[in-house]
Amino acid sequence: MSEVVEVSPRERFSHTFTFTMRDEEPRLVTWKLADVPTGCRVTLTHGGWSSQLKTHKGVGGGWTEILTLLAQVLETGRISQ
C-alpha cells in the first residue's frame, strides 16, 4: 500500500512504493515538476535502493513505460493502442 508523503502543488509530489510481490521495505518516489518554455518537465526519482534488491533491476522499465503513457495522455488526451 502506498502512502502520500508530501504534496507541494505544481512543484512536488512524494509517495511510498512497495512492490507487493516481494517482501521489501517501502521506497520513496518523488515527482518534481518544473515549468519550461515548451510545457512542463517531470523528473521522477525512485530512491532508497541497494544493489542487493531484486526489485531495483525490474522497476526502471516500468517507470519508463508509465512516464511514456503519461506524456501520451497529456499531449493527445489518449493512449495509443
C-alpha positions as CSV (number, residue, x, y, z in Angstrom):
1,M,0.0,0.0,0.0
2,S,1.3,3.4,-0.9
3,E,1.3,6.4,1.4
4,V,1.4,10.1,0.3
5,V,4.4,11.7,2.0
6,E,4.5,15.2,0.5
7,V,2.3,17.4,-1.8
8,S,3.5,20.8,-3.0
9,P,1.1,21.8,-5.8
10,R,2.7,22.5,-9.1
11,E,6.2,21.6,-7.7
12,R,6.5,18.2,-6.0
13,F,4.6,15.0,-5.1
14,S,6.2,12.2,-3.0
15,H,4.8,8.8,-2.1
16,T,6.0,5.4,-0.9
17,F,6.2,2.5,-3.3
18,T,6.1,-1.1,-2.3
19,F,6.4,-3.9,-4.9
20,T,3.8,-6.2,-3.4
21,M,5.3,-9.4,-4.8
22,R,8.4,-9.0,-2.7
23,D,9.0,-8.7,1.0
24,E,10.9,-5.4,0.9
25,E,10.6,-2.1,2.7
26,P,8.7,0.7,1.0
27,R,10.8,3.1,-1.1
28,L,10.2,6.8,-1.7
29,V,9.1,8.0,-5.1
30,T,9.3,11.8,-5.8
31,W,7.8,13.5,-8.8
32,K,9.3,17.0,-9.4
33,L,7.5,19.4,-11.8
34,A,9.2,22.4,-13.4
35,D,7.8,24.9,-15.9
36,V,9.8,25.1,-19.1
37,P,9.2,27.1,-22.3
38,T,7.6,24.1,-24.1
39,G,5.5,22.9,-21.2
40,C,6.4,21.0,-18.0
41,R,9.4,18.9,-17.1
42,V,8.7,15.9,-15.0
43,T,11.6,14.4,-13.0
44,L,10.9,11.1,-11.2
45,T,13.2,9.8,-8.5
46,H,12.7,6.4,-7.0
47,G,15.2,6.2,-4.1
48,G,16.3,4.0,-1.3
49,W,17.8,1.2,-3.3
50,S,20.7,-1.1,-2.6
51,S,22.3,-3.3,-5.2
52,Q,21.1,-6.4,-3.4
53,L,17.4,-5.7,-4.1
54,K,15.9,-7.8,-6.9
55,T,13.2,-5.2,-7.5
56,H,15.7,-2.5,-8.4
57,K,16.6,-4.1,-11.7
58,G,12.9,-4.5,-12.8
59,V,11.4,-1.2,-11.8
60,G,13.2,1.1,-14.2
61,G,11.4,-0.3,-17.2
62,G,8.1,0.1,-15.5
63,W,8.7,3.8,-14.7
64,T,9.8,4.4,-18.3
65,E,6.5,2.9,-19.6
66,I,4.4,4.9,-17.1
67,L,6.1,8.2,-18.0
68,T,5.7,7.5,-21.7
69,L,2.0,6.8,-21.2
70,L,1.6,9.9,-19.1
71,A,3.1,12.0,-21.8
72,Q,0.8,10.5,-24.4
73,V,-2.3,11.2,-22.3
74,L,-1.2,14.8,-21.6
75,E,-0.2,15.6,-25.2
76,T,-3.1,13.8,-27.0
77,G,-5.8,13.0,-24.5
78,R,-5.5,9.3,-25.1
79,I,-3.2,6.3,-25.0
80,S,-2.2,4.8,-28.4
81,Q,-3.0,1.1,-28.7
